[in-house]
Amino acid sequence: MLILKLKFHLKSLFLKWIYRLLYLKKFQFGARLTFRDGFHLLIEKSGKVIIGNHVFFNNFCSINAMLSVTIGDDCIFGENVKIYDHNHCYQNKSQPISKQGFSTAAIQIGRNCWIGSQVTILKGVTIGDNSIIGAGVVVYQDVPENSIVLSNGEIRKRG
């Protein structure tokens, strides 16, 4: 068990510095950022990702930023969480979708949030502090602080 923890710690340390070299000031992170296997970070030209202290990403999570993704302190992410601050434009029916560009809106995830496995967080969303997002949820609208979002999309007050 200790060897496995050491492996993840060393791998996280290595990847954090690779991402920092690759993205320079576009990627900022606090103390004790940890991620497991398959973590992927993509920051486009004008994008920025800021991750707070004591944040954990489980296996196969990804962050794709064209504008801005901010994650507060003490957050945990289940396996296969996907975060996208952009979407394809598709209004012009006479032009291929792949040629229409993207629309972007910043994502803000508050402090002390638990994002369950298989969650997708879409552009323009703010998730308030102390919130829990259940497994398999697609988050497309804001989530108030101290909330629980169930897999059927229902939002309940926490506590």
Secondary structure as UniProt FT lines:
FT   HELIX           2..23
FT   HELIX           24..26
FT   STRAND          27..29
FT   TURN            31..32
FT   STRAND          34..35
FT   TURN            37..38
FT   STRAND          40..43
FT   TURN            45..46
FT   STRAND          49..51
FT   STRAND          56..57
FT   TURN            59..60
FT   STRAND          62..65
FT   STRAND          69..71
FT   TURN            73..74
FT   STRAND          76..77
FT   TURN            79..80
FT   STRAND          82..84
FT   STRAND          86..88
FT   TURN            93..94
FT   HELIX           97..99
FT   STRAND          102..104
FT   STRAND          107..109
FT   STRAND          114..115
FT   TURN            117..118
FT   STRAND          120..121
FT   TURN            123..124
FT   STRAND          126..127
FT   TURN            129..130
FT   STRAND          132..133
FT   TURN            135..136
FT   STRAND          138..139
FT   TURN            145..146
FT   STRAND          147..149
FT   TURN            151..152
FT   STRAND          155..157
//
